Amino acid sequence: MPTNKKMLTALRKLLYSDKDLKYTYQAERRMVNMTHPLILKSLYKMWDHKVTVEDHDIPVRVFRPRKEGNYPLMIFFHGGGFVTGNIDSYSRVCSRIANLTEHIVLSVDYRLAPEHPFPAGLEDCYAVVKEVAQSVFISDQIEEKITLIGDSAGANLAAAVSLLARDRGEFKVDRQILLYPATNSDHSDASPYPSVVENGQDYLLTQKRMQDYIELYVTDKKDLKNPYVAPILANDLSEQPETLIITAEYDLLRDEGEDYGIKLRRAGNKVEIYRLENSVHGFITLMPLFPEVRACYKIMNRFLGKGGNYESP
């Protein structure tokens, strides 16, 4: 592994309290905001916008590649367990994605749980994609395909938006990139996926933390079986976008992410699945000098038609 397990354990204890997330999530949000000050906006080629739906506005941030030109569009949903994270905390990531994939990246600041539990955040993400699909508000952008991308909880939201798009029939999603996606709602010892237990204690994302996230996100226990919460539980996975799934070897979500890709494939969809060796949950937030991050971008660019010769591990 590139990072010693003891170091990862120490880092987890430094960043995340062992206390119940229900009592600490607000403090964690404050920490995220402190480490991503608004002054960083000046470093990125971007502009802010709002999508108005019913009784509230959804902030979005648009990142352009440094080089002038017309580019295809990607819509990004950030991670954070449905509870933390925002467009400020992912500005570095989205700017990097824009430049390294040569796409315009639209980042969505969806509502967070527990103040806004399921399906609020999902409906925000859906509303923004619908707005883009029906009336593109980026003046010089000629939209040919809709590509969704998200990491962790954001990848869950991307998969759920794709399911909703098929079920509601209001627009079509062409492609989705799911980075170490959360696709199931059970991360206890009873999970059918070995990685939940094998990787659920010693790394940044733990079983307890994932269970806390789900408890804050889902207020009605019946929704734990809802495919818009746990896409892997959907009875029908047909007519889904062309999909790229990238998982991390030492991630508790690894097996459910890969199994979701297998089920999508069995339902007749075009799917690519890659597992990055020697990597942990959240690797997309690291600098490209890390080999797993470089590999991730090579895979994404090939999927997006940008070429590349990366071979699956």
HUTANOR-V357346 format. One record per residue. D_FIRST is the distance of its C-alpha to the first C-alpha in Angstrom with 1 decimal. Layout:
D_FIRST
D_FIRST
//
This chain:
0.0
3.8
5.4
6.6
8.1
11.4
11.3
10.8
13.6
15.7
15.4
16.5
19.4
20.4
20.5
21.8
24.6
24.7
28.2
29.4
28.4
32.1
33.0
30.3
29.7
32.4
30.9
27.5
29.4
31.1
27.8
26.6
30.0
29.9
26.7
28.0
31.6
34.1
34.7
31.6
33.8
35.4
32.2
32.2
34.7
35.5
38.2
38.7
40.8
41.7
42.4
45.2
45.4
48.1
47.9
44.9
43.1
39.5
38.0
36.1
34.7
34.9
32.7
33.9
32.3
33.6
35.6
38.8
39.6
39.6
36.3
35.4
34.4
31.3
31.6
28.6
28.0
25.6
23.3
23.8
24.8
28.3
29.0
27.4
26.7
29.4
30.2
29.9
26.3
25.3
27.5
24.8
22.9
26.2
27.4
24.3
24.7
28.4
28.0
25.1
26.7
30.3
31.3
33.2
31.1
33.0
31.1
32.8
33.3
34.0
35.4
33.1
33.5
35.0
37.9
37.7
36.3
35.9
37.3
38.0
34.7
34.7
38.3
37.6
35.0
37.5
40.3
38.5
37.6
41.2
42.6
40.7
41.7
45.3
46.0
43.4
43.8
42.0
45.1
44.0
41.6
42.8
40.6
40.2
37.2
35.5
31.7
30.0
26.4
24.6
21.3
20.9
24.4
25.6
24.5
26.5
29.4
29.3
29.4
32.2
34.2
34.1
35.5
38.1
39.1
39.9
41.8
43.8
44.5
44.7
42.3
39.8
36.1
35.1
31.3
28.5
24.8
22.9
19.4
17.6
21.1
22.7
25.3
26.3
28.1
27.1
23.9
25.3
24.8
27.4
25.2
25.4
21.7
19.3
16.3
18.5
18.6
15.2
13.3
16.4
16.1
13.0
12.0
14.3
16.4
17.9
20.6
23.2
22.6
22.7
25.9
27.4
26.9
28.7
31.4
32.1
32.1
34.3
37.5
39.2
37.5
39.1
36.9
33.8
35.0
35.9
34.1
34.1
31.9
30.0
30.4
29.0
32.2
34.5
37.2
37.6
34.7
37.0
37.7
34.4
33.1
31.1
27.6
24.1
21.3
17.6
15.2
11.6
9.7
9.1
12.6
15.7
17.7
16.0
18.7
21.6
20.8
20.6
23.7
25.5
25.1
26.4
29.3
30.1
30.2
32.5
34.8
35.4
33.1
31.2
27.4
24.2
21.0
17.5
14.1
11.3
8.2
4.7
7.3
9.3
13.0
15.0
13.0
16.5
17.5
15.2
16.8
16.8
15.3
11.8
11.3
10.9
14.0
15.8
15.2
16.6
19.6
20.3
20.4
22.6
24.9
25.6
26.3
28.6
30.4
29.1
28.0
24.7
23.4
19.9
19.3
17.8
14.7
//
